[in-house]
Amino acid sequence: MSMIRLLLAEDQSMVREALAALLGLEPDIEVVAQVARGDEVLAAAREHAVDVALLDIEMPGMTGIEAAAALHRELPDVKVVVVTTFGRPGYLRRAMEAGADAFLVKDAPASQLAEAVRKVLSGERVIDPTLAAAALADGASPLTDREREVLRTAADGSTNAEIAGVLHLSQGTVRNYLSMAIQKMAARNRAEAVRMAREKGWL
């Protein structure tokens, strides 16, 4: 029986170690690398010649979705399983667009996770059925990439001038993007637009 070489990317060490221990009990899965940051995923996948990368979404350095896109681009043979605490339909859609092969919520049993790892290696896609239904009902994000970027930068309460500085845009352009995003979200202000977009997994 050939062993499946697995990379585990999760910033919470307790969760990461628990996942590694549970998956390590499977007879055909070996956790060969563990990282706590999204921007360490690609190098670790290369160094350890992994077959499957198990990625959390919320990580420092780079999100799991961005890491999935980097793997898909640079190491297309590596299969990607995204696991998240946040069962948000927008995350599912973005993960699939980034090239993920599976998307599961973290409260799935370890046996289901191991089965997903095996299935993606045989060419299947595995998606949490409840999330899939919600994603279809929710529709695609109405925000453009730029609007999403400006909203994300505004999330910490930055002023238009600060956002303009970070994104190398004029303040007028920032104002336009924000007002478009607020309008599309049918929100009363930028804080509400950020909250709504986050809840849907669009940021």
N, C-alpha and C positions, 0 to 999 in steps of 0.2 A: 504493500500500500504506500503510495507516494504521499509525503506530508505536504500540507498546504502551509506556505510561509506567510504569516500574517503580520502586518504593521498595525499598531494600535495608537491612535492619536486622540488624546483626551487630556484637558488641562487640570481636571480634579484628580489628584493622585490616588485618593481612596477609591474612586469609581474606576480609574484606569487599572489599578492593581486587582480589584475585584473581577473586572472583565477578563483580565489576563489569566487570573487563576481559574475562572469558570471555563473559558475557552481552552485553556491548557489541559483540562480534563478530557477533552475530546480526543479520540485515538488518532485522528488524521489531521489535527490542527496544531501548529507550533507558532507561538507568538515570538517572532525573532527580533522585533524592534518595538520600542515604546517611546513616544515623544509627547511633550506637553504643550507644544506650540504648532500652529498651523504652518508657519514658515519653515519648519524643520521637516515637514512631511516628505517633500520631494527628494531631498538629499538622503534621508533615511531609507526611503523606498529603493533608491539606486544602490546605496551601500549594501543593503541586506538582501537584494534581489527578491523582493517580496512578490507574492502572487495576488494578494488581496490587501487593501488598505481599509481599515475600519476607522471612520472619521467622525468626531463630534462636530457640531456646527459652531458653537460659541467657543472660540479659542483665541488667545492673544497672538499677535503677529500676522495672522491670516485666518479667515473663517474656514470652516470645513468645506464650504461650497467653493471658495476660491482655491483651496488646496486640491479639491476634486478636479477643477478645471485645469490646474497646472499638471496634475498627473495624467489627465486625459490627453493633454497636448504633448507632454514630454515622454511619458511612459504609457502609451495606449494599451499595452498588454496587461497592465495592472488593473484588476477589477476594484471598484470602489463601492463600499457599503457605508452609507451615511446614517448615523444614529443620533437622535436628539431627544432632549427632554421636552422640547417645544414642538408639539404636534400642530404646526401651523401649515395650512395648505400652500401658502406662498413659498415657504421653504422647500416643500416637496417639488413644486414646479421649477424653482431655481436650481435645485440639486440635479434634477433630471436634465435640465438644459446644460448644466456644467459637465454632464457625462457620467453621473453616478449610475451604478447598476442596481442599487437597492437603497431603500429608504425605510427605516424602522424607528419606532419610538423606543426609548430606553427601558420602559417597563415591560417590554417583550421578554418572555423567558429565554434563558441562555440557549436552550435547545433550538429555539426558533432562530436565534442569531447565528448559531453554528450551521443550521440548515440553509440559511440565506447565503452564508459564505460558500457553501458547497454548490448551491444553485447558480450563483453568479459565475462561478468558474466553469459551469457547464453551459454558459451562454444565456441563462434565464435572467429576467428582471424580477425583482421582488419589491413589492410596495405594500406598506401597511394599508389594508383595504378601507379602513375608516377614513384615513387621510386622503386616499385616492378619491373617494366619493365627495369629501369636503372640497378638495381642490377643483373638481369638476363643477361643483355648485357655485364656488366662489369666483370662478373666471380668472383671467390673467390680470396681472397688475396693470393699472392704467398709467403708471408712472414711467417716464423715460429714464434711461440710465443716469442722465445728468440731474434730473429732478430727484431721483433717489439719492444720488451722491450729495446734493445740496441739503436735502432733508436730513440725511444721516449726519452731516457735519453740523447741522443746526441743533441736533438732539441734545447736546450738552449745554444749550443756552447761549451759544456763540452769537455775537452780533453779525449783521450783514457785512460789516467791514472785516471782521475776523474770518468769516466764511470765504469772502472774496480773496483774502490773503492766502488762505490755505489752498484754495482751488485755482488760484491764478485767474480769477474772473473779475470783471468790474462789479461794483456794488449794485448798479442798475440791473445787470444780468442776473445776479443772485436774487434780487427782489422779484424779478420776473419769474424765475424758476420756482421760487417759494410760493408766489401767488397762484401760479398754475397748479402746483402740487396741492395747495390748500383747496383750490376750486375743484380739482378732480376728486379729491377725497371727501368733498362736501363737508369740510371741517370749518370751524369758526376761526381758528388761528393756527400758527405753525406748531405749537405744542400739541394741540389736538390731532393735527395731521400726522405728526411723528408717532403719537401713541397709536392711532388707528393703523398706520402702515406697519408698525411693529407687531401689533396683534395679528395682522394677516400674514406676517412673515415676508413682507415686501421690502423691508430695509436690510 
